[in-house]
Amino acid sequence: MMNKMISRRNWRVRGIPCAWISLVVAMTAAPMARAQSAVVPPGDGTPAIPYQISQIGHLVWMGEQVGSSSGKYYSVQYDIDGSATAGWNGGAGFPSIGTNYDTRFMGVFNGNGKVIGGLTINRPGQDFVGFFGYVGSGGVVKDIGLVNCTVTGGNYVGGLAARNFGVVSGCRVTGSVEGRGNLAGGLLADNGGTVSNSSAASSVKGANNVGGLIGDNYGPVSKCFATGAAEGMYYVGGLAGYNDHGNVSECYATGLATGYQYVGGLAGENYHGTMSDCYATGSLAGGLLGVTYVGGLAGANVGGTVSRCYASGAVTGNSPVGGLLGSSSVVTATNCYWDVQTSGQATSAGGAGKTTAQMKQPATYAGWNFVDVWSIRENWTYPYFAEACDGVDNDGDGQIDEDCRVAKTCFALAQSVNCTGAGWSRTFVMDLTNFRNLAVQDGYQSYAVAYALYYNIWTGVYLYDYDAGAFSAVTWLMNLDL
């Protein structure tokens, strides 16, 4: 039964006749540099002594031995430079680890927070293309970053993996992903497994089922985000191109989504899926070829459930167009909202339209959990996820609190604090009782606080948190709104 399902999904794109799937012609490359030879890593693949991956040759070896990966453990020891792969195999670059069901990856790959940089895969005539081509139901890929990667393939193209039926956690991808056929995603082209705490900041292009994070999703996805642009024809979403019975929670997308039909800030279409506690802020455009379904959160909601979500991005397209949902067969948008001013849309197939000022008031969001899930700075911000400002690198991208745009460099001088960051600076007036902004203005200045700072040369600034009833160290990496 599983084999039949997989075979059907290999060649059927949701809502698109099979005849529309583009044919990809294999290209014969001119002779160039050969790939680095496989290098056997130290270790025996057991949990106690995993294979220790520390160079690009070890990754080549993983691909050659993927058929025997079931139950094996792999541990990345250092950051790996993959820039040389651009000249491998006549320009085809790195060969994907596992390219189909029979050669699926079934081991446990622990990236340990390390980065593989500059990886190139250039195989427009090949399907199932990604760092991993196919992750099976027993496979685990976690805590790895692919930075400045370039991935090009035919159908099913993803930065981290083309297909996933296993577990993906704590992974991130930056760069570009292009599918010359259908199903393309910044992280995954196709997901039937579990994805959590992962992100993509890649430009993604494809024909149909194109998503900033996932092209086609039918599994649980939680605490993930995408910030790159997604461009395709049908079923294009800032996070997922097509969400088919998938449970998407605590996720967001901020990138531009562009397509002809079924275009959404979060998902192109939500088909009998559950989307809860999510938001989309990116702009989207549809209708280049005629009538579309375009929505700030989802282009179309077909039998799906949407709750505690909002959208604020600009929405353009031909009718039907909605600030939150372009169309909906069943209106089940509970406690959902969109910004009528920033979206440019006064109507939606579900949800409630609010002004920008109202969208920055916690009272607007009936039934939302502003303790464990959401946070908001009244009069200053839209809701954002509470854990994004806890001073921890939650998504494993090496940056703390970037979702709250916290100043990257702060230092104390007597009772003044200067905060600077890349390309911007702001002046703050803080009420330290509740750690919230009272005023903000452009310009690089210092500001005096109303309460005393306690300075320690070894650990930085201490402030008294009246809510917690204790002193808090390095508070400037916590709750500054810019």
Legacy VTK file of the C-alpha trace (Angstrom):
# vtk DataFile Version 3.0
C-alpha trace
ASCII
DATASET POLYDATA
POINTS 482 float
0.000 0.000 0.000
2.834 2.361 0.851
4.587 1.660 -2.442
1.425 2.447 -4.355
0.964 5.711 -2.506
4.535 6.737 -3.137
4.288 5.901 -6.813
1.116 7.975 -7.157
2.642 10.971 -5.410
5.764 10.779 -7.568
3.846 11.806 -10.648
0.622 13.471 -9.531
0.588 17.132 -8.595
-2.346 18.259 -6.470
-5.093 19.739 -8.588
-2.974 19.708 -11.766
-3.674 17.226 -14.592
-0.791 14.830 -15.129
-0.459 16.047 -18.701
0.626 19.440 -17.407
3.708 18.072 -15.690
6.685 19.400 -17.546
9.074 17.037 -19.231
12.701 17.532 -18.319
15.330 16.684 -20.907
18.590 15.326 -19.572
21.606 17.421 -20.401
25.025 16.101 -21.318
27.677 18.088 -19.500
31.093 18.862 -20.852
33.989 17.157 -19.058
35.054 19.072 -15.981
36.458 18.314 -12.569
35.461 14.969 -11.107
33.887 14.660 -7.691
36.056 14.101 -4.678
36.455 10.428 -3.899
34.496 8.951 -1.035
36.344 8.959 2.275
35.387 6.477 4.982
34.775 8.381 8.242
35.932 7.128 11.631
33.357 5.405 13.832
31.228 2.304 13.518
27.776 3.852 13.122
26.511 2.858 16.547
24.904 5.363 18.957
28.010 5.163 21.158
30.507 5.565 18.288
28.668 7.223 15.382
30.322 7.847 12.045
32.198 11.119 12.553
31.560 13.406 9.575
34.150 16.148 9.210
34.803 16.636 5.484
33.001 16.646 2.162
34.417 13.232 1.238
32.569 11.716 4.185
29.296 13.020 2.744
30.124 11.431 -0.624
30.723 8.163 1.205
27.330 8.508 2.900
25.679 8.756 -0.499
27.473 5.675 -1.813
26.581 3.676 1.303
23.035 4.991 1.752
21.543 1.571 1.022
22.992 0.302 4.304
22.123 3.405 6.380
19.237 1.842 8.303
19.896 2.046 12.034
23.241 3.828 11.570
24.252 7.049 13.325
26.171 9.958 11.788
27.569 12.940 13.705
28.967 16.108 12.084
32.102 17.263 13.895
32.972 20.554 12.186
31.623 23.054 9.685
32.198 21.718 6.163
33.158 23.777 3.114
31.226 22.502 0.111
32.165 25.255 -2.358
34.323 22.898 -4.429
31.217 20.925 -5.427
30.381 23.582 -8.036
33.017 22.026 -10.304
32.211 18.385 -9.620
30.813 15.887 -12.126
30.962 18.124 -15.165
29.211 20.911 -13.295
26.457 18.667 -11.917
27.856 19.148 -8.424
27.207 17.081 -5.329
25.217 13.832 -5.760
22.148 13.673 -3.522
22.252 11.219 -0.622
19.573 8.722 -1.608
17.653 9.361 -4.807
14.550 7.144 -4.575
12.602 4.810 -2.325
15.057 1.941 -2.824
18.027 4.126 -1.806
16.307 6.164 0.900
18.258 7.413 3.917
17.211 5.487 7.023
19.833 6.530 9.566
20.161 9.286 12.165
22.095 12.312 10.912
23.026 14.727 13.715
24.462 18.010 12.475
25.289 19.196 16.003
24.505 22.751 14.931
27.255 22.728 12.309
27.067 24.251 8.829
27.711 22.915 5.335
28.526 25.948 3.200
28.381 26.587 -0.527
27.003 23.206 -1.604
26.050 23.035 -5.293
23.697 20.506 -6.891
22.992 21.255 -10.559
20.940 18.422 -12.016
17.996 19.881 -13.994
17.438 16.550 -15.729
17.073 14.602 -12.480
14.128 14.207 -10.103
14.346 13.928 -6.294
17.190 16.393 -5.857
18.437 17.840 -2.572
21.203 17.340 -0.034
19.162 14.242 0.799
17.158 12.948 -2.121
14.884 10.760 -0.028
14.569 10.422 3.761
12.655 7.277 4.677
10.218 6.731 7.530
13.027 5.590 9.819
15.346 8.459 8.952
16.199 11.424 11.182
17.952 14.615 10.076
18.524 17.211 12.763
20.480 20.324 13.705
22.249 20.982 10.417
22.531 24.191 8.391
23.003 24.420 4.633
24.259 27.936 3.971
24.542 29.605 0.560
23.576 26.411 -1.222
22.460 26.232 -4.852
20.124 23.360 -5.709
18.649 22.793 -9.165
16.684 19.759 -10.337
13.651 18.550 -12.254
10.597 17.420 -10.250
10.810 17.215 -6.440
13.593 19.620 -5.522
14.333 20.707 -1.941
17.283 22.391 -0.269
17.587 19.869 2.562
15.680 16.968 1.038
13.462 16.230 -1.939
11.165 13.887 0.011
10.812 13.317 3.720
8.889 10.566 5.467
11.063 10.685 8.566
11.895 13.373 11.127
13.470 16.745 10.329
14.262 18.984 13.284
16.412 22.037 13.919
17.502 22.394 10.296
17.907 25.507 8.166
18.700 26.310 4.550
19.791 29.517 2.842
20.537 30.047 -0.841
18.480 29.181 -3.906
16.328 26.226 -4.919
14.983 25.772 -8.429
12.837 22.991 -9.792
12.482 22.806 -13.550
9.334 20.754 -12.955
6.843 20.422 -10.098
7.228 20.431 -6.299
9.967 22.682 -4.974
10.644 23.886 -1.436
13.333 25.828 0.356
13.681 23.017 2.907
11.679 20.103 1.484
9.933 19.526 -1.816
7.545 16.939 -0.391
6.816 16.119 3.247
4.921 13.195 4.683
6.978 13.088 7.866
7.457 15.376 10.861
9.146 18.774 10.646
9.881 21.066 13.584
12.039 24.046 14.567
13.358 24.436 11.030
13.596 27.299 8.558
14.456 28.336 5.038
15.692 31.668 3.734
15.993 30.669 0.094
14.611 31.925 -3.180
12.467 29.081 -4.517
11.250 28.612 -8.080
9.246 25.859 -9.705
6.191 25.151 -11.815
3.494 23.924 -9.420
3.371 23.209 -5.675
6.084 25.664 -4.666
6.695 26.766 -1.075
9.228 28.862 0.769
9.665 25.924 3.178
7.789 22.941 1.686
6.310 22.373 -1.766
3.682 19.764 -0.859
2.935 19.001 2.790
0.814 16.238 4.296
2.563 15.830 7.656
2.799 17.745 10.957
4.875 20.944 10.780
5.487 23.027 13.894
7.598 26.004 14.958
9.022 26.586 11.475
9.372 29.647 9.295
10.355 30.770 5.806
11.612 34.187 4.751
12.529 33.650 1.100
10.535 34.402 -2.032
8.492 31.621 -3.669
7.627 31.788 -7.358
5.622 29.368 -9.455
2.451 28.875 -11.462
-0.141 27.030 -9.378
-0.242 26.394 -5.616
2.413 28.800 -4.370
2.812 29.667 -0.698
5.224 31.573 1.495
5.520 28.485 3.720
3.843 25.620 1.815
2.614 25.472 -1.745
-0.034 22.850 -0.975
-1.083 21.685 2.483
-2.935 18.384 2.156
-4.374 17.241 5.512
-1.218 18.569 7.166
-1.225 19.984 10.690
0.673 23.295 10.580
1.133 25.072 13.911
3.184 27.969 15.282
4.688 28.747 11.877
5.128 31.909 9.869
6.252 33.201 6.488
7.484 36.647 5.491
8.597 36.248 1.878
7.008 37.318 -1.394
4.806 34.659 -3.022
4.081 35.015 -6.736
1.987 32.765 -8.962
-0.915 32.488 -11.368
-3.508 30.635 -9.285
-3.842 29.519 -5.661
-1.336 31.869 -4.052
-1.122 32.437 -0.292
1.145 34.139 2.193
1.348 30.913 4.209
-0.140 28.257 1.876
-1.333 28.287 -1.712
-4.156 25.953 -0.733
-5.139 24.404 2.582
-6.905 21.158 1.663
-8.568 19.588 4.719
-5.556 20.602 6.828
-5.328 22.223 10.235
-3.491 25.576 10.443
-3.314 27.094 13.911
-1.304 29.851 15.602
0.342 30.975 12.360
0.920 34.223 10.518
2.062 35.608 7.200
3.441 39.083 6.600
4.907 38.818 3.114
3.416 40.378 0.009
1.841 38.191 -2.626
0.757 38.629 -6.182
-1.391 36.482 -8.448
-3.634 36.770 -11.445
-0.995 37.121 -14.114
-2.932 34.774 -16.362
-6.491 35.382 -15.248
-8.795 34.435 -12.408
-6.968 33.369 -9.221
-7.401 32.441 -5.633
-5.230 34.654 -3.708
-5.224 35.201 0.058
-2.984 36.841 2.650
-2.800 33.557 4.582
-4.126 30.970 2.098
-5.225 31.299 -1.489
-7.919 28.689 -1.002
-9.243 26.819 2.028
-10.954 23.611 0.985
-12.520 21.846 3.948
-9.672 22.991 6.180
-9.595 24.483 9.662
-7.828 27.778 10.373
-7.598 29.159 13.887
-5.674 31.914 15.689
-3.910 33.122 12.552
-3.348 36.508 10.980
-2.030 38.086 7.797
-0.690 41.567 7.177
1.040 41.438 3.777
-0.043 43.313 0.653
-2.343 41.197 -1.536
-2.912 41.757 -5.252
-4.633 39.648 -7.873
-7.818 39.025 -9.771
-11.077 37.960 -8.117
-11.511 36.174 -5.784
-8.947 37.855 -3.531
-9.031 38.063 0.261
-7.031 39.698 2.985
-6.882 36.356 4.840
-8.471 33.720 2.575
-9.033 34.068 -1.144
-11.799 31.487 -1.155
-13.145 28.895 1.235
-15.512 25.980 0.669
-16.157 25.802 4.415
-15.707 28.969 6.451
-13.902 27.672 9.531
-11.552 30.577 10.272
-11.833 30.917 14.042
-10.322 33.929 15.839
-8.393 34.922 12.715
-7.654 38.443 11.479
-6.111 40.427 8.676
-4.918 44.011 8.333
-7.272 45.789 5.956
-4.829 48.683 5.503
-1.559 46.916 4.769
-3.235 44.153 2.743
-5.209 46.578 0.608
-8.174 44.192 0.927
-11.431 44.972 2.693
-12.897 41.471 2.304
-11.943 37.847 2.890
-13.570 34.425 2.679
-13.003 34.127 6.440
-11.640 35.988 9.431
-12.156 39.540 10.643
-10.587 42.616 9.080
-8.934 45.109 11.426
-7.037 48.371 11.108
-3.287 48.428 11.652
-3.797 50.061 15.029
-6.245 47.348 16.069
-3.845 44.623 14.898
-1.324 45.897 17.460
-3.718 45.573 20.393
-3.789 42.311 22.391
-7.500 42.849 23.039
-8.164 42.247 19.332
-7.105 38.611 19.485
-9.892 36.716 21.202
-8.886 33.313 22.521
-5.156 33.729 21.851
-2.590 32.510 24.373
-0.367 35.489 25.168
1.460 33.606 27.911
2.935 30.473 26.356
2.485 30.926 22.600
2.207 34.581 21.630
3.680 37.922 22.668
2.796 41.429 21.549
4.060 44.946 22.242
0.917 47.003 22.535
0.762 49.831 19.978
4.109 48.736 18.488
4.022 45.240 17.028
1.823 42.574 15.562
1.753 39.334 17.572
4.909 37.222 17.417
5.870 33.963 19.036
6.786 34.225 22.699
9.853 32.010 22.524
11.353 34.236 19.851
12.405 36.671 22.579
13.754 34.340 25.239
17.435 35.055 24.571
17.998 31.622 23.003
18.926 30.599 19.457
15.596 28.809 18.971
15.911 27.963 15.278
19.596 27.023 15.266
20.698 29.682 12.786
23.408 31.103 15.023
21.504 34.291 15.846
19.634 35.200 19.002
16.215 36.828 18.867
16.371 37.955 15.273
12.609 37.569 15.108
12.325 40.477 17.544
15.062 42.431 15.763
17.079 42.794 18.935
20.192 44.952 18.773
23.221 42.813 18.027
25.745 44.865 20.010
25.002 46.601 23.288
27.271 48.053 25.942
26.761 49.955 29.203
28.240 53.346 30.055
27.264 54.531 33.527
23.487 54.729 33.296
23.248 54.967 29.520
23.162 52.169 26.969
24.064 52.353 23.289
22.636 49.640 21.033
23.835 49.261 17.471
23.263 46.689 14.766
23.978 46.030 11.113
22.535 48.838 9.027
20.276 50.420 11.644
20.194 52.074 15.012
17.421 53.182 17.342
16.938 55.116 20.533
14.867 53.558 23.314
13.063 54.775 26.365
12.262 51.764 28.520
9.957 51.042 31.402
12.134 48.443 33.091
9.312 47.348 35.376
7.714 45.456 32.500
10.553 45.530 29.958
8.550 47.287 27.286
9.193 50.268 25.047
7.610 53.594 25.824
9.118 55.427 22.874
11.347 54.800 19.894
12.938 57.095 17.339
15.446 56.882 14.522
19.036 57.827 15.092
22.071 56.571 16.963
22.026 57.963 20.481
22.295 56.884 24.065
19.346 56.894 26.425
18.984 57.188 30.162
16.800 54.658 31.943
14.449 55.373 34.811
15.875 52.627 37.014
19.444 51.839 38.000
21.609 49.494 35.951
23.758 47.001 37.796
26.970 46.452 35.892
29.324 43.491 36.206
32.433 43.425 34.030
32.312 39.653 33.634
28.666 39.076 32.832
27.388 42.364 31.448
24.285 44.302 32.416
21.926 43.153 35.159
18.391 44.523 35.416
15.746 43.779 37.976
12.772 41.973 36.450
9.815 42.861 38.651
7.605 40.221 37.026
10.078 37.426 37.751
11.181 38.908 41.056
14.858 38.487 40.293
17.813 40.130 38.580
18.232 39.215 34.934
21.622 39.071 33.217
22.257 40.379 29.686
18.743 41.706 29.462
19.536 43.656 26.303
19.422 40.397 24.378
15.843 39.891 25.387
12.982 42.260 24.727
13.959 45.350 22.739
11.472 46.272 19.976
12.792 47.983 16.878
LINES 1 483
482 0 1 2 3 4 5 6 7 8 9 10 11 12 13 14 15 16 17 18 19 20 21 22 23 24 25 26 27 28 29 30 31 32 33 34 35 36 37 38 39 40 41 42 43 44 45 46 47 48 49 50 51 52 53 54 55 56 57 58 59 60 61 62 63 64 65 66 67 68 69 70 71 72 73 74 75 76 77 78 79 80 81 82 83 84 85 86 87 88 89 90 91 92 93 94 95 96 97 98 99 100 101 102 103 104 105 106 107 108 109 110 111 112 113 114 115 116 117 118 119 120 121 122 123 124 125 126 127 128 129 130 131 132 133 134 135 136 137 138 139 140 141 142 143 144 145 146 147 148 149 150 151 152 153 154 155 156 157 158 159 160 161 162 163 164 165 166 167 168 169 170 171 172 173 174 175 176 177 178 179 180 181 182 183 184 185 186 187 188 189 190 191 192 193 194 195 196 197 198 199 200 201 202 203 204 205 206 207 208 209 210 211 212 213 214 215 216 217 218 219 220 221 222 223 224 225 226 227 228 229 230 231 232 233 234 235 236 237 238 239 240 241 242 243 244 245 246 247 248 249 250 251 252 253 254 255 256 257 258 259 260 261 262 263 264 265 266 267 268 269 270 271 272 273 274 275 276 277 278 279 280 281 282 283 284 285 286 287 288 289 290 291 292 293 294 295 296 297 298 299 300 301 302 303 304 305 306 307 308 309 310 311 312 313 314 315 316 317 318 319 320 321 322 323 324 325 326 327 328 329 330 331 332 333 334 335 336 337 338 339 340 341 342 343 344 345 346 347 348 349 350 351 352 353 354 355 356 357 358 359 360 361 362 363 364 365 366 367 368 369 370 371 372 373 374 375 376 377 378 379 380 381 382 383 384 385 386 387 388 389 390 391 392 393 394 395 396 397 398 399 400 401 402 403 404 405 406 407 408 409 410 411 412 413 414 415 416 417 418 419 420 421 422 423 424 425 426 427 428 429 430 431 432 433 434 435 436 437 438 439 440 441 442 443 444 445 446 447 448 449 450 451 452 453 454 455 456 457 458 459 460 461 462 463 464 465 466 467 468 469 470 471 472 473 474 475 476 477 478 479 480 481
